[in-house]
């Protein structure tokens, strides 16, 4: 793998993995949600759209982590 491509994979994958993890945590905690039956916002029921966004963010985190690992492995490989 070329050094430039592996660098882009490493930086892009790491950035997307961190962003996806942050979005997942924010949607898990739901700080904007209020409900009458629970004191904390995390105890409120999640809406279907919120659940699908959180699922997509978790999938992006997994795929981006794999891309970052592949980029790191490509940078370690030395060419003669």
C-alpha positions in Angstrom: 0.0 0.0 0.0 1.3 3.5 -0.8 2.3 5.6 2.1 0.0 8.5 1.1 -3.0 6.2 0.9 -2.2 4.5 4.2 -1.8 7.9 5.9 -5.2 9.1 4.6 -6.8 5.8 5.8 -5.2 6.2 9.2 -6.1 9.8 9.7 -9.6 9.6 8.1 -10.4 6.4 9.9 -9.3 7.7 13.2 -11.3 10.9 12.8 -14.5 9.1 11.7 -14.1 6.6 14.5 -13.8 9.3 17.2 -16.7 11.3 15.6 -18.9 8.2 15.5 -18.1 7.3 19.1 -19.0 10.8 20.3 -22.3 10.8 18.4 -23.1 7.3 19.8 -22.5 8.5 23.4 -24.5 11.7 22.9 -27.4 9.8 21.5 -27.2 7.2 24.2 -27.4 9.9 26.9 -30.0 12.0 25.1 -29.4 15.3 27.0 -32.2 17.1 25.1 -34.9 14.6 26.1 -37.3 15.1 29.0 -40.0 12.8 30.2 -42.5 12.8 33.1 -41.7 9.3 34.3 -37.9 9.6 34.7 -35.6 12.0 36.5 -32.7 11.7 34.1 -32.8 12.1 30.4 -31.0 8.8 29.8 -33.9 6.9 31.3 -36.4 8.2 28.7 -37.5 6.0 25.8 -35.5 6.5 22.6 -37.4 7.5 19.5 -37.0 5.3 16.4 -35.1 8.0 14.4 -32.7 8.5 17.4 -32.1 4.8 17.5 -31.4 4.6 13.8 -28.9 7.5 14.0 -27.2 5.9 17.0 -27.0 2.6 15.1 -25.5 4.2 12.1 -23.0 6.1 14.2 -21.9 2.8 15.9 -21.5 1.1 12.5 -19.5 4.0 11.2 -17.3 3.7 14.3 -16.7 0.0 13.6 -15.9 0.4 9.9 -13.7 3.5 10.5 -11.8 1.6 13.2 -11.1 -1.2 10.7 -10.0 1.4 8.1 -7.7 3.0 10.6 -6.1 -0.3 11.5 -5.6 -1.2 7.9 -4.0 2.2 7.3 -1.7 1.7 10.3 -0.7 -1.8 9.0 0.0 -0.3 5.6 2.4 2.2 7.1 4.3 -0.4 9.0 5.0 -2.5 5.9 8.3 -1.5 4.4 9.0 -1.7 0.7 12.4 -2.7 -0.8 
